[in-house]
Amino acid sequence: MSSSGDESLGGDAIPGWLKARLEWFQDLKFGLMIHWGPYSQWGCIESWPLVEEDTWARPDTLACWRERGKDLARFRRDYWALNETFNPVRFEPAIWARAARDAGMRYVTFTTKHHDGFCMFDTRTTDYRITHPSCPFHGHPHANVTREVFDAFRGEKLGISCYFSKSDWHSPYYWHPDVPAHTRNPNYDTHAHPDRWAGFVNFVHRQVEELMTGYGPIDVLWLDGGQVRPPDQDIQMAALAAMARSHQPGLIIADRTVGGPYENIQTPEQQVPDAPIDRAWESCLTMGTSWSYVPDDVYKPARRLIHLLIDIVAKGGNFLLNVGPSPEGILPATALDRLNEIGSGMAVSAEAIHGTRAASLHRQGNVCYTRKGNYTYAIILAEEGSDHPPARILLAGIRPAKGTEVHLLGTPQAVEYTVSDGGTELSLPTIDLPCRHAWVLRIIGE
């Protein structure tokens, strides 16, 4: 991931309305990302196997690659025909939305179109879409998947982040069908063929305008495909942003990895920064090993996910946790179990997560800190093999003022403590709590 390196993102250069929107975004803290499309039928990574130079996406362990004789032309042909068999008749976005809400999530990021160009919305710009008669799902009442997802999550009071790939390897304006495509970039010189590139810019703007006008209130336009940037792939971001915001006032834009005034939030991928970042950001991590659906994928344990959430929030960021639905349209049972277990802990400790900011001391050992108003929260991460809070704990960096009350969230009485030069030592009550992986101490005052 790259830093913006652009001063227009910092300090007083940010318009007041955008500052307010970014404060709102930073309050959310926890979101669900969903990568879903016809590629789920193969259980392969989304889009990337189509790129000749990205051999990492076509390992010999990939069955759909071996079954096609490791022939890229054959692979591409069959991949781009997956729309003809995509029929997720068990798609019920309300189940997804409830699971996210109950886990303590506050927004969703959905892939309306990935780099392969297949549109999970009812676009008029291409036949390569889920609502076209070539797709067996097109006649289903929920066929306009993006609208159904956004409506379901909005119905649970969650924010809406609209993922959209700027690159499109199915579009003849991006990958000319008569020219070999070896890389993820256009397979022609955009400066030598300005009319073709202008066709692609128009194509992108039309699709974004459809999403900004036909799918209800959108909070974030999450633009992927960071190689699409000036000078060689200029899609006229100023005009795109102005158009999008004319339809969606208050829209946050994540022109990820590009920098400049349209990368309003940073989006570290599959990593957590070592220290707080002095701006809005979210770490995007997979629950399993892949962004897309993989049968029998190995999912991170609930404790690991909860500790990741706490570590990210203590550094001032948001945790965007990705799950890939199955080709039938259901979230894997193990993923739902993980969300349910996260929710059990969040039912007690959510006040130390939502609406908080990084404290001056964000972590000491297995204790993370957040702050909100006049409260400081010390979040104790469970040690390996432990399911209960420790009987005693020393907070070396905290010395509450005289008369300050400390509470263990989920218990009725104040916690006894003593303050010394070494910090604050607390005696925690022995009680069964629904949270088994982390416990929160609320400290009132400075």
N, C-alpha and C positions, 0 to 999 in steps of 0.2 A: 504494500500500500504506500501511497505517496502523500506527503504533506502538500498543502496548497502552494505555499511559498508566495502568496499574493496578499499584499497589505490591504487590498480592498475588502478582505474578509474580516479584518480585525477592528476592534475598538469602535470609535465614533463613526467609522465609515459605514457601519451597518445601519440601515434605516431603522427608525424606532419601531415601526410595525413589525419588521422582521425580527428585531430583538425580542419583542413580546412573543412572537410565534415560536422562536427558538427556546425561550423559557418554558413555554407550554410543552414543547417536544421533550425537553430535558426532564420535565416532571413525570413523563410516562414510564421511563426506566426499563420496561420489559415488553417485548413484542414478539409476535410469531411471524416468521418468514415461510412462505410456501412456494417451492419450486414444483411446478406440475405442468405436464403436457403429454403429447403422444409418446415421447421417449420413455415414459414410465412403463410402457408395455414391454420394453426390452430390459428394463432394470439397468440401464447404462447411464453414464453421465450425460447431462443435457448438452446438446449442441456441439461441444468441443470435439468429439470424434470426427466431425465433418471437415475439420481443418487438417490439411495434409501435414503441415509441419508440427502439429501438436500430437506427436506420437504417444505421449504419456496418456492420452485419453483413449487409446486403443490398445491396451495391454493384451497379451496373449491369453490372459485369464478371462477376457470378456467374450462370453459365449457368442453373442451376436456378431462379433468380429471374426471369430474362428469359423462360424457357420457360413460366412460369406467368403471363405477362402482368403481372408485378409486382403481382399480386393477393394480398394477405396471407392472406385467408381460404382461397384455393385452395392457397397455399404451405403453410399450417399443416396443412390436410387431407392433402396429399400427404406432407409431412414425417412426420406421425404415423402414416402408413401404411407407412413404410419398413421396419418390422419384418416386413411380409408378404413382403419380397423379400430379407431379410438372410440369407445362407447362406454363411458363411465356411469352406468345406470344406477350405481349405488351412491352417487354424489349427493350429499346432504350437507351443505355448508353450515346450516344451523348447528349441527353437531360439532363442527370445527370451532365455530365461534363460542359456543358454550364452554368447550374444553379450554380454550384460550382464556376466556374470562375467569373461569374457576381457578386457573393456574396463577392468576394475578397479572396476566398480560393486559396491556392497555392499547395496543395497536397491532395492525396486521400489515405485512408487506407481501403483496401477491404478484407473481410473474405474469403480467398480461401478455407479454411477448418476450421470448428469449432470443438468443442470437440466431437460432435456426429459422426464425421468421414466422413460426406458426402462431396465429393470433387466437388467444383465449377470450376474444370479445368479438362482437358483431361488427367488424369493420367493413366499409364499402370499398377499401383500397385494394383488396386482394381476395382471391378465392381460397387462399391458404389460411382458412379460419375454421373455428369449431362450428360455426353456424352455416357453413356451406353444405349443400347436398352431398358432396363427396365424403363428408364425415357422418358416420351412422348416428351420431349423437345429435345431429342438427335439429331433429324434430322434437327433442325432449323439452318439456316445459322449463327446465333449468339450463338449456343449451347455451345461453349467453352467460358463460361461467363467471366472467369478471363481475358482471352486474350482480349475480346471485351471491358471490363471495362478499362484495362490498356491502350489499344490503344486509346480509346476515350479520356481519361484524359490526356494522353501524347500528344495527338493532340491539346489540349488546353494549352499546355506548363506547365502542373501541374506535380509535383513530384509523384513518385509511391512508396507507402509503402505496402508491401505484408504481410498481417496478415496470420499466420499459427499456428494452435494449435499443440503443441508437444504431448499432450495426444490425444488418439483416442479410444473412447469407443466402436466403431464398430469393431475394429481390434481384431482378435483372439489372436494376440500377446500381447495385452494390457489387454483386458477382455477375459479370457479363456472361451469359450462357455459352458464348462462342469462344471464350478465353479460359485457359486453365487457371484454377484458383489454388494457389499454394499456401497462402497465409490467411490470417484473419482479416486482412485489409482488403480494400477494393482491388480487383485484379486488372485494373487499368489505371492510367495516369489521369487523375481527376483534373489536373490543370490543362492537359492536352484534350480532354473531352468534357468541357464545362457543361454542355447541354445534358449529357447523361448524369453528371453529378447533380445538376440543378433538379433533374427529375427525382433523384433520391432525396434531396433536401425537401422538396415538395411532398413526397411520399411520407417522410417522417413527420413533418408538420401536420399533415392531414390526419395521420393516425393519432398523434398527441391531442389534436383538437377534438377528435371523436371521444377520446377518453376523458377529456376535461369538460365535455358538454353533455354526455349521455349517461353518466354513471354516478350522479349525485355528488355531494361535497367531497372533495379530495384534499387531504392535508399535506401530503408529500408526493412530489414527482421524483421517483428514484431512478435516475438514468444510469444504466450500465453500458459497457462498451467504451472504456476510457480511451481507446485508441482513436475514437471518432472525435477529433479536435483539430483546430487549425495547426499548421497551414494547409495540410494535404486533405483533411477531411472536415472541412468547415461546414457545419450544418446551421450556421446563423443562430447561435444560442441566444443572443440578445432578442432577436425577433421571436424565437420560440418561447422564451421565458415571458416576454410581454404578452404574447397571445395566450399562453396558458394562464397567466395571472389575471388577464382580462375576464376570463371565465371563472377562475377560482381565486378570488382575492384572499390574500394571506397565505398563498401556496409557498411551502418550503421546497427548495430544489436541491437534490443531491446529484450534481454532475460529477460522479465519483471519480477520483484520481486525477481529475483535470486541473483543479485549482481555479482561482479567479472568483468572480462574484457569484457564480452559480453552483459552487460546491459549498452550500450553506452548512452542511454537516459532513464530517469525516466518517468513513465507513471501513475501519480495519477489518480485513477478511481472514477468518480462521486464526485470529490472534487477539491477544489482549495487551494493550500498551503496558509498559513497565511502570509508568507513572501517570498521574492525571494530565489531561490535555485541556488547555485553557480555551475551550470552545465546545460547541455541541458535537457529540460523536456517538456512534453506536458500534459495538463489536458484533460482527455477523459470524455466527458459528453454527455448525451443523450438530443436530442431536446424534446422528449416526456418523457413518464414514463418508457419506455422499450428500450432495445437495438434493439430488433427485431420489426417487424410490428405488431401493435395492431389496429384493426378497431376502429375508433373514439377515438384514443389516445388523451390525453391532452398535447398540446405542449406549451413550455415556450413562453411567449410573446417576440416579437422582441426586445423590450427595455431591457428585462432581458438578452437575448442572447448577445446583443451588449455590455452591461455593463460587462458581464462575459468576453467577449473577451478583453475589455480594461483593466480590472483588471488583467487578466492573463498575457497579454503582458507587462503591467507595472511592473510585477514581473519577467519579463525576460523569460516567458514561451510561449509555443504554445497552441492554443485552437483547440482540435480535437473534432469536433461536429458530433455526430452520428445521422443518420436517417435510418430507416428500410424500404426498398421498399415493396410494396404489393406483393402478390403471382402472380399477373399478370405481375409484373416487372416495376411498375411505382412508382415514389416518390409521397407520399400523397400531395394533393393540398395544405393543410395547411402548410406543410413543405416547399413547393416551394414558397408560399407566404412569409414565414419567411425569406427564403434566398434572395428573391427579395427585401424585406425591408432592410435587412442588407446591401445588395449591394448598395442601394440608398445612405446610409450614407457613405459607404466605397468609393464611387465615389469621395467624397470630402476629406475624412480624411485618406485614405489609407497610405499616406506618414508618418503618425504618428504611423503606425502599422508595415508595412513590413520593414524588415531590421533594426529595432530598437533594443535597449537593455534597460535594467532597468537603470533608473537614480539613483543617490545617494538618492534622496527622491522620493519614488515610489508612495506615495499617501498622500493627506491631505484632509480629509472630502470627498467631492464629486469631487475632482480634482485628476486625475492620471497623472503621468509624464513618458515620455519615452525620449530617446535621440538617436541621429544619427549624427555622425560627429560633426559639429559645431552648430547643432540645438538641442534645448530642446523643447519638446512638452508638453503643459499643456492641458489635455483632460478633459473638463468639462462634468460631467455626469448630465443629465437632472434630475431635481427634479420631484417628483410625480406631475402630472397634468400640467407640463410645456412642451411646444413644441418649444420654442424659447430660444435663448441664453439670459442670464440675462443682463440687461442694464449695470450693474457694477459688478465687481468681484474682490476680494482681493486674491492674491496669496501670502500667508504668507511666503512660503519657497523660493521665487524667488526674487532676486534683480539684475536686468540686469545692465551691465556696461553702462556708459554714451554713448549715441549714438546708443545703440542697438535698432533694429526695432522688433516690435511684429506685427504679422499678424493673423487675424482670417481666417482660411482656407475657401476658397469659396468667399471671399470678396477681392476687388482690393486694398483698401487703408490700410495703417498702422494704428494700434490701438493706441489711445492716452493713456498714462499711467503716473502715478507719483510713485516715489519710496520714501519710508519712512522707519523708523525703524521697522514698522509693516509688511513690505513686499512691494509688488507692487499692486497698485490699477489700474484697467483698465476699460475704458469706451468702451463698445462693440457696434458696429453699429447695427442699427435695419434693418434687411434684412431677407427675406425668404430664407431658405436654404433647400436642399433636406434631410439633416440629422435632424431628430426631437428628437433624443435620446441622442446625445452627440455632442460637438463642440470642435474644436481644435485650440489652440493658438500656433503659431510657434514663438519661441524666438531665435533670431540669436545671437550667441556668448555665453560667459560664464555666 
